[in-house]
Amino acid sequence: MAAVYKFKGTEVAITSANTVGNNVLIRVTNGAATAVLTVANTTATYANVTLTASEVIVVEKATTDTLQGTGMRAVAVAYRN
């Protein structure tokens, strides 16, 4: 069974580092060609994830961590299985 998502805000572009409202669960959509999503905290980048065109993932992060990806959009979510 697929997860059920509750959207907690408005989708935003993450072309520059963004905490997405200091939320923890973030749905990321890649609207461009294959691109890299960068996840960073206040001291360093700790993850780079390649997303193919039109791929959607949910990222769990700390409230102060940032997401950045060319052509990508993000929205805070809550979910249940």
C-alpha positions as CSV (number, residue, x, y, z in Angstrom):
1,M,0.0,0.0,0.0
2,A,1.3,3.5,-0.9
3,A,1.9,6.1,1.8
4,V,-0.7,8.8,2.3
5,Y,0.7,12.3,2.3
6,K,-0.6,15.4,4.1
7,F,0.8,18.6,2.6
8,K,1.8,21.1,5.2
9,G,2.5,24.1,3.0
10,T,3.1,25.5,-0.5
11,E,5.6,24.0,-2.8
12,V,8.8,26.1,-3.2
13,A,11.7,26.2,-5.6
14,I,14.9,25.0,-4.0
15,T,17.4,26.4,-6.4
16,S,19.3,27.9,-3.4
17,A,19.7,26.4,0.0
18,N,16.3,26.2,1.8
19,T,15.1,24.7,5.1
20,V,11.6,24.4,3.6
21,G,10.0,26.1,6.6
22,N,12.2,24.2,9.1
23,N,10.2,21.1,8.6
24,V,11.5,17.5,8.9
25,L,9.8,15.5,6.2
26,I,10.1,17.0,2.7
27,R,8.7,15.8,-0.6
28,V,11.1,16.8,-3.4
29,T,10.2,16.8,-7.1
30,N,12.7,17.0,-9.9
31,G,11.1,18.9,-12.7
32,A,14.3,19.1,-14.8
33,A,16.7,16.7,-16.4
34,T,18.7,14.4,-14.1
35,A,20.0,16.6,-11.3
36,V,21.7,16.4,-7.9
37,L,19.9,17.2,-4.7
38,T,22.3,18.5,-2.0
39,V,21.5,18.1,1.7
40,A,23.5,20.2,4.2
41,N,23.6,21.2,7.8
42,T,25.1,24.3,9.3
43,T,28.7,23.0,8.9
44,A,28.9,20.9,5.7
45,T,27.1,19.1,2.9
46,Y,26.4,15.5,4.1
47,A,24.5,14.0,1.2
48,N,24.2,14.4,-2.6
49,V,21.5,12.4,-4.3
50,T,20.9,12.1,-8.0
51,L,17.3,12.3,-9.1
52,T,16.2,11.5,-12.6
53,A,13.7,13.7,-14.5
54,S,10.2,13.7,-12.9
55,E,11.5,11.6,-9.9
56,V,9.8,12.3,-6.5
57,I,11.3,11.4,-3.1
58,V,10.6,12.1,0.5
59,V,13.6,13.3,2.6
60,E,13.8,13.2,6.4
61,K,16.2,15.9,7.7
62,A,16.8,18.0,10.8
63,T,14.8,21.3,11.0
64,T,17.9,23.4,10.3
65,D,19.3,21.3,7.4
66,T,18.9,22.7,3.9
67,L,18.0,21.2,0.6
68,Q,19.2,22.5,-2.8
69,G,18.7,21.3,-6.4
70,T,18.5,23.0,-9.8
71,G,15.0,22.6,-11.2
72,M,13.7,21.0,-8.1
73,R,10.7,21.9,-5.9
74,A,9.9,20.9,-2.3
75,V,6.9,20.9,0.1
76,A,6.7,19.8,3.7
77,V,4.6,16.7,4.3
78,A,3.4,14.4,7.0
79,Y,2.6,10.8,6.1
80,R,1.3,7.4,7.3
81,N,1.5,4.0,5.8
